[in-house]
């Protein structure tokens, strides 16, 4: 990826799970400098002590809600990744104004600063929960997606391209279900699941980072990129985590119970990657889809993706896909060292 060579890069929310992995991958691509922007000084301390060569890294304390700080951090930058988010569904549901400040107003700050500094590319990380949202988190991500696409359309003569990637559930990320299940097994001797029949699109941290890096390089601007992801049945995932954790820590798997507790505030039984309406404007790029804006510059995108095939016209929901089996789940968990 020569796109990143000798570039100045800003990673907002750069000390999170995806941010940390992204910085590690970006360092291999020979950037000039990477600025890591986050509000958690302890995570920055941990990150500083986990990376051997810090010569290309700059650590900045700040909050995406603070425009002045974001604008200062973006001075001289070529590429911006905005990974900052309030993403815990119940927390957003009970504190929607706080979710708006980070997920929506924070994205507005990034767009304003990027426009001011005329950066080359801004990439925003969204979520499959933005599709037909029933919770505050998904609604804020949907609105942020729309802000990004509108910014790309109305940018005038500046060079900045604004791009979105839409994540599924990232396996092993902070606060995600696999480390939570493991902790429950070791501390409580049981796993609590909301509903075993729940299905989710799952992606690994490596896939999330690769999707993001490729999207920023290949996009025309204004697209939403969506990785083709496997669907996992929650009960199958719970059983595999029990089996592997018990094997790892020499526990009896027969003593670990699965207890259903019902859906949490704002949760759905299934998720969607792309609506049928979006599929009208989406292109199949083998490992991912590029969803072009519904309302802007249709001819421009048709010409840009002239040699790409159209996505199949359907709704891409986890309820209609065949979940992968337990052995396939086990293979992912072992290969990605998620326990």
SVG drawing of the C-alpha trace seen along z (x, -y; Angstrom):
<svg xmlns="http://www.w3.org/2000/svg" viewBox="-36 -26 49 58">
<polyline fill="none" stroke="black" stroke-width="0.4" points="0.0,0.0 2.2,-2.9 -0.7,-5.2 0.5,-5.5 4.2,-5.9 5.6,-9.2 2.1,-10.4 1.2,-12.2 -1.6,-10.3 -3.9,-11.2 -5.7,-8.4 -8.5,-9.7 -9.5,-7.2 -6.1,-5.6 -5.7,-3.8 -8.7,-1.6 -8.6,2.0 -8.9,1.2 -6.8,-2.0 -3.9,-0.1 -4.0,2.6 -4.3,0.0 -1.2,-1.9 0.8,1.3 -0.2,2.0 0.4,-1.6 3.9,-1.5 4.7,1.2 3.7,-1.0 6.4,-3.6 4.4,-6.7 6.2,-9.9 4.4,-10.3 1.3,-9.0 -0.4,-11.2 -2.4,-9.2 -5.3,-11.3 -7.3,-10.1 -8.6,-11.3 -7.2,-8.4 -3.7,-9.1 -3.4,-5.6 -4.1,-3.9 -1.5,-6.1 1.0,-5.2 0.3,-1.4 0.6,-1.9 3.9,-3.8 5.3,-0.9 4.1,1.8 5.7,0.4 9.5,0.6 10.1,-2.2 8.2,-5.4 10.2,-7.6 7.2,-8.0 4.5,-8.3 3.2,-11.4 0.7,-11.1 -1.9,-13.8 -4.4,-14.0 -7.7,-15.4 -11.4,-14.8 -13.2,-14.6 -15.9,-16.8 -13.4,-19.7 -13.2,-21.3 -10.1,-23.5 -8.1,-20.5 -9.2,-18.4 -8.3,-21.3 -4.8,-21.7 -4.2,-17.9 -5.0,-17.9 -2.5,-20.7 -0.3,-19.4 -2.1,-16.0 -2.7,-14.0 -5.0,-11.2 -7.4,-11.1 -9.0,-8.0 -11.9,-8.8 -12.3,-5.7 -13.6,-7.6 -17.0,-6.6 -19.4,-6.0 -20.4,-2.5 -21.9,-0.6 -25.5,-0.1 -27.2,-0.4 -24.9,-3.3 -25.9,-5.2 -29.6,-4.3 -29.6,-5.7 -27.3,-8.7 -28.3,-9.7 -27.1,-13.3 -23.6,-12.1 -23.7,-9.7 -24.7,-12.6 -21.8,-14.7 -19.2,-12.1 -20.6,-10.2 -22.3,-13.1 -20.9,-16.4 -17.5,-14.8 -17.7,-13.8 -18.8,-17.3 -15.7,-18.6 -13.5,-16.2 -15.2,-17.3 -14.8,-21.0 -11.1,-20.6 -10.4,-18.5 -12.0,-21.0 -10.1,-23.8 -6.7,-22.0 -7.6,-20.5 -6.4,-17.0 -6.3,-14.3 -8.7,-11.7 -11.0,-11.4 -12.3,-7.9 -15.1,-7.4 -15.8,-4.0 -19.5,-3.2 -21.5,-0.1 -24.0,2.3 -26.3,1.0 -26.7,-2.2 -29.0,-0.2 -32.7,-0.5 -31.6,-1.6 -33.7,-0.9 -31.2,-2.3 -29.5,-5.6 -26.1,-4.2 -27.2,-3.1 -29.1,-6.4 -26.0,-8.5 -23.9,-6.3 -26.4,-6.6 -26.5,-10.4 -22.7,-10.5 -22.6,-8.5 -25.0,-11.0 -22.7,-13.9 -19.7,-12.3 -21.5,-11.7 -22.9,-15.3 -19.4,-16.6 -18.0,-14.8 -20.6,-16.2 -20.5,-19.8 -16.7,-20.1 -16.3,-22.4 -12.8,-22.6 -10.8,-21.1 -9.1,-17.8 -10.5,-15.9 -12.3,-12.7 -14.7,-11.6 -15.2,-7.9 -17.1,-5.5 -16.5,-1.9 -19.3,0.1 -18.1,2.6 -19.9,5.6 -19.1,7.0 -15.3,7.0 -14.3,10.2 -12.0,9.7 -12.3,6.0 -12.6,4.2 -16.1,4.7 -17.0,7.4 -18.6,10.7 -15.7,13.1 -13.5,11.5 -16.8,11.0 -17.7,14.7 -14.2,15.7 -14.3,13.5 -17.7,14.9 -16.4,18.5 -13.4,17.8 -15.1,15.7 -18.7,16.9 -18.8,20.4 -21.5,19.5 -22.2,17.4 -25.1,15.0 -26.5,14.5 -29.4,12.2 -30.9,14.8 -29.1,17.8 -31.0,17.5 -29.5,14.0 -27.3,13.7 -24.5,11.3 -22.1,10.4 -18.6,11.0 -15.2,9.7 -11.7,10.1 -9.6,7.1 -7.3,7.8 -10.2,7.8 -11.5,4.5 -8.1,2.8 -7.5,4.2 -11.0,3.0 -10.3,-0.4 -6.9,-0.8 -8.1,0.5 -11.2,-1.7 -9.2,-4.9 -6.9,-4.1 -9.4,-2.9 -12.4,-5.1 -13.5,-7.9 -15.1,-9.6 -18.6,-9.4 -18.9,-5.6 -19.7,-3.3 -17.5,-0.2 -18.9,3.0 -16.9,6.2 -18.5,9.5 -18.7,11.1 -19.8,14.5 -22.9,14.7 -22.5,16.3 -25.3,17.8 -24.8,16.4 -25.4,19.8 -22.8,21.5 -20.3,18.8 -21.0,19.2 -20.5,23.0 -17.2,22.7 -15.9,20.1 -16.9,22.4 -15.2,25.4 -11.9,23.6 -11.7,21.7 -12.2,24.8 -9.6,26.6 -7.1,23.8 -7.6,23.5 -8.3,27.1 -11.9,26.7 -14.9,29.0 -17.1,27.6 -20.0,29.6 -20.0,27.3 -20.4,24.1 -24.0,23.1 -25.5,20.8 -28.2,18.6 -30.5,16.4 -31.3,13.0 -33.3,11.4 -32.5,8.5 -30.8,5.4 -32.1,1.9 -31.8,1.1 -30.7,4.6 -32.0,6.4 -32.2,10.1 -30.4,9.7 -28.4,7.1 -28.2,5.7 -25.2,4.9 -27.0,3.2 -30.6,2.5 -32.3,3.5 -32.6,-0.2 -28.8,-0.6 -28.1,2.5 -29.5,0.6 -26.4,-1.7 -23.9,0.9 -21.0,2.6 -19.6,6.1 -15.8,5.8 -15.2,9.5 -14.4,9.2 -16.5,6.1 -19.3,3.9 -19.0,0.3 -22.3,-1.4 -22.4,-4.7 -24.5,-7.7 -28.2,-7.4 -28.7,-11.2 -25.4,-12.5 -23.5,-12.2 -24.9,-8.9 -23.2,-9.2 -19.8,-9.9 -19.9,-6.7 -21.3,-4.6 -18.3,-5.7 -15.8,-5.1 -17.2,-1.5 -17.8,-0.8 -15.8,2.4 -17.3,3.7 -20.4,5.8 -23.5,4.7 -24.4,6.1 -27.2,8.6 -30.5,6.8 -31.6,7.9 -31.4,7.0 -28.3,8.3 -29.5,9.4 -28.0,11.9 -31.5,13.4 -31.5,14.6 -27.9,15.9 -26.7,19.3 -24.5,19.1 -21.1,20.7 -20.8,23.9 -19.0,24.3 -15.8,25.7 -15.5,22.6 -16.0,20.4 -13.4,22.4 -10.9,22.0 -11.3,18.2 -10.9,18.0 -7.8,20.1 -6.2,18.5 -6.8,14.9 -5.7,15.9 -8.9,14.4 -8.7,16.3"/>
</svg>
